[in-house]
C-alpha cells in the first residue's frame, strides 16, 4: 500500500511548517506535473514577488508510442460541444515528412476550446498550443486569427478548430455546426 503526503494548499506546503512536497511524494505520476509543482514550491520558499499557485486544471497527458498520443482538457464531448477534426494526411508538413497517420481533434463549447486530442507525429510537442489556449480560455476566432506558419504540423490544430465551426479550408467540413 502506498501512502502519500497530503497537501494543505496550492503552494505545495504540507501541514508541517517549512516542509513542502511534490511529485511522487504527493501521488504525482507525470514528470511535467512534478516539475511544475517544484517551481511553485521553490518560488514560495524563495518568497518571489509573483508567486504561482499549482494549477491542475489543464495538464497535458502524453503517450510516447508510435504514433504519439496527447490529450488536454475535456475530451469527452457532451451536450453543446462542437467537435472539429483534421487529418495529418491533409497537412503539407506531415506529407513532406512521410508521417500522415493520425489527426487533431478539438472540443469547443460556447465558442471556447475546452479540449484537444492529437494522435500522430509530434503529438506530445503539438499539445502545448491547445493547453495554452484552454488555460487562457481562448475562443476559436482568437486562435484561428493567429497566423500559423506554413507548412507546419501546427496548422492541423487551426484547421481542426475551423472544422469545429463548419469552416474547414483544406478538408470539407462534415460538421453541421453552422
C-alpha positions, 0 to 999 in steps of 0.5 A: 500500500502506498501512502502519500503526503497530503497537501494543505494548499496550492503552494505545495506546503504540507501541514508541517511548517517549512516542509513542502512536497511534490511529485511522487511524494504527493501521488504525482505520476507525470514528470511535467506535473512534478516539475511544475509543482517544484517551481511553485514550491521553490518560488514560495520558499524563495518568497518571489514577488509573483508567486504561482499557485499549482494549477491542475486544471489543464495538464497535458497527458502524453503517450510516447508510442508510435504514433504519439498520443496527447490529450488536454482538457475535456475530451469527452464531448457532451451536450453543446460541444462542437467537435472539429477534426483534421487529418495529418494526411491533409497537412503539407508538413506531415506529407513532406515528412512521410508521417500522415497517420493520425489527426487533431481533434478539438472540443469547443463549447460556447465558442471556447476550446475546452479540449484537444486530442492529437494522435500522430507525429509530434503529438506530445510537442503539438499539445502545448498550443491547445493547453495554452489556449484552454488555460487562457480560455481562448475562443476559436476566432482568437486562435484561428486569427493567429497566423500559423506558419506554413507548412507546419504540423501546427496548422492541423490544430487551426484547421481542426478548430475551423472544422469545429465551426463548419469552416474547414479550408483544406478538408470539407467540413462534415460538421453541421455546426453552422 
